[in-house]
Amino acid sequence: MRASLQLHATTAPGLEQVLARELASLGAKDVAPAVRGVSFRGDLELAYRANLWLRTASRVLLALGEIGAGSREELYAGIRAMPWEDHMSLDKTLAVEATSHKSELTHTQFAARVVKDAVVDRFRDRTGRRPDVNPKRPDLLIAVRLLDNRCWVSLDLSGERLHRRGYRPPGVPAPLQETLAAGVLMLSGYDGAAPIVDPMCGSGTLLVEAALMAMNMAPGLLGRDFGFMRLPGFDEKLWRGLKTEARALVRESHEPFVAGSDISDDALRATRASARTAGVDGVIRIRRADVADLAPRTEGMLVTNPPYGERLGEQRVLAELYRALGDNLKHRCVGMNAHVLTGSKYLAGCIGLHPHKRDILWNGPIECRLLHFRMY
Ligand SMILES: C[S@@+](CC[C@H](N)C(=O)[O-])C[C@H]1O[C@@H](n2cnc3c(N)ncnc32)[C@H](O)[C@@H]1O
């Protein structure tokens, strides 16, 4: 599998351009941003590298082909004709995930079942036996995307989504996915060198992602596994070599230049636990503080994701917090750049400052604004 492969990395809406830049810097060819993802070409090494290094991708897919899918029969026949025995053996398990837009087959679970049946029937006809299905942790995850009655068929090389880096303590809610936090930092121009502060750090996702960037630590080094490891032809030597290379590139530093605070002790505990598991506790300094008592600063950047409340009543209560943040930025952060991610237009206005730029991002189903302020 040294040949050029057609690959696709998915991401949250609004992060396509940063993901494209990440891919270009890894040496990907024909990088083409699309909606919620980026297509590119590369060899097996690049596919492994993408899983190891990408900070804003949710998963990396290997495109297998495109077939007609105007009806159940057409989809079934197209899938059954594909050489699935090249991608899995009978002792492995499979699962199928489907999406559908503007197609006759609108029901994604139905489309997934048709694909699964076609793969299983192909094995049964050729060998008399059928592979098992494991929806939770399959060896082979087939991703199909139906659009305009065509179907794009891919293998998921990542397995579990890449935002699951492995450092978040179990049971701690994730108000911000790791991949979105990394995207927020990149859109804010964070280069891993400038001092950075998050005065409402919550469980510390922005801080840990910033620290990983500052230390040039590949997120895939944090101990999780990947779907490609369970595919036939997994090149373990190549993968080990890429990890050794990535480890050698880690910048060790004992200077705490990533700083965070929060009003909640639980949040600080979660941040500490994540930082320790990620191996970045040496560069993160945290303390308990109200954002209204922000320590004066003149350099570096502030990146934060204040609470935004879903109901209007909650938002009215939070208005004061946003006003305090705005006042503090104005009076105590002259010379800094500030970047605020919020899901509320009303609360964004309460900051009382004019952003020089704004990006639209989606935190799950919530449309958010990332506001960029220059504090002269
Ligand atoms: C949306 S969460 C931040 C999520 C965070 N980005 C993460 O990765 O988990 C907002 C945080 O603001 C904190 N907060 C609320 N009011 C605050 C205040 N007055 N001063 C400091 N922190 C505050 C909350 O405790 C909460 O942890």
The ligand as an SDF file (V2000), in Angstrom:
LIG
                    3D

 27 29  0  0  0  0  0  0  0  0999 V2000
  -18.0870   26.5230   29.1720 C   0  0  0  0  0  0  0  0  0  0  0  0
  -17.0780   26.2210   30.5600 S   0  0  0  0  0  0  0  0  0  0  0  0
  -15.4610   26.1870   29.8910 C   0  0  0  0  0  0  0  0  0  0  0  0
  -15.1980   24.8920   29.2450 C   0  0  0  0  0  0  0  0  0  0  0  0
  -13.7530   24.6670   28.9560 C   0  0  0  0  0  0  0  0  0  0  0  0
  -13.3230   25.3250   27.7390 N   0  0  0  0  0  0  0  0  0  0  0  0
  -13.4430   23.1780   28.9000 C   0  0  0  0  0  0  0  0  0  0  0  0
  -12.6810   22.7690   28.0370 O   0  0  0  0  0  0  0  0  0  0  0  0
  -13.9590   22.4120   29.7070 O   0  0  0  0  0  0  0  0  0  0  0  0
  -17.1030   27.7410   31.4130 C   0  0  0  0  0  0  0  0  0  0  0  0
  -16.3390   27.7700   32.7140 C   0  0  0  0  0  0  0  0  0  0  0  0
  -16.4110   29.1020   33.2250 O   0  0  0  0  0  0  0  0  0  0  0  0
  -16.3330   29.0170   34.6410 C   0  0  0  0  0  0  0  0  0  0  0  0
  -16.8180   30.2800   35.2290 N   0  0  0  0  0  0  0  0  0  0  0  0
  -18.0820   30.7360   35.3320 C   0  0  0  0  0  0  0  0  0  0  0  0
  -18.1120   31.9330   35.9290 N   0  0  0  0  0  0  0  0  0  0  0  0
  -16.8310   32.2540   36.2180 C   0  0  0  0  0  0  0  0  0  0  0  0
  -16.2090   33.3730   36.8170 C   0  0  0  0  0  0  0  0  0  0  0  0
  -16.9080   34.4030   37.2820 N   0  0  0  0  0  0  0  0  0  0  0  0
  -14.8560   33.3790   36.9310 N   0  0  0  0  0  0  0  0  0  0  0  0
  -14.1200   32.3220   36.4870 C   0  0  0  0  0  0  0  0  0  0  0  0
  -14.6730   31.2250   35.9180 N   0  0  0  0  0  0  0  0  0  0  0  0
  -15.9950   31.1940   35.7760 C   0  0  0  0  0  0  0  0  0  0  0  0
  -17.1920   27.8120   34.9780 C   0  0  0  0  0  0  0  0  0  0  0  0
  -16.8450   27.2890   36.2490 O   0  0  0  0  0  0  0  0  0  0  0  0
  -16.8770   26.8650   33.8160 C   0  0  0  0  0  0  0  0  0  0  0  0
  -15.8800   25.9530   34.2000 O   0  0  0  0  0  0  0  0  0  0  0  0
  1  2  1  0
  2  3  1  0
  2 10  1  0
  3  4  1  0
  4  5  1  0
  5  6  1  0
  5  7  1  0
  7  8  2  0
  7  9  1  0
 10 11  1  0
 11 12  1  0
 11 26  1  0
 12 13  1  0
 13 14  1  0
 13 24  1  0
 14 15  1  0
 14 23  1  0
 15 16  2  0
 16 17  1  0
 17 18  1  0
 17 23  2  0
 18 19  1  0
 18 20  2  0
 20 21  1  0
 21 22  2  0
 22 23  1  0
 24 25  1  0
 24 26  1  0
 26 27  1  0
M  CHG  2   2   1   9  -1
M  END
$$$$
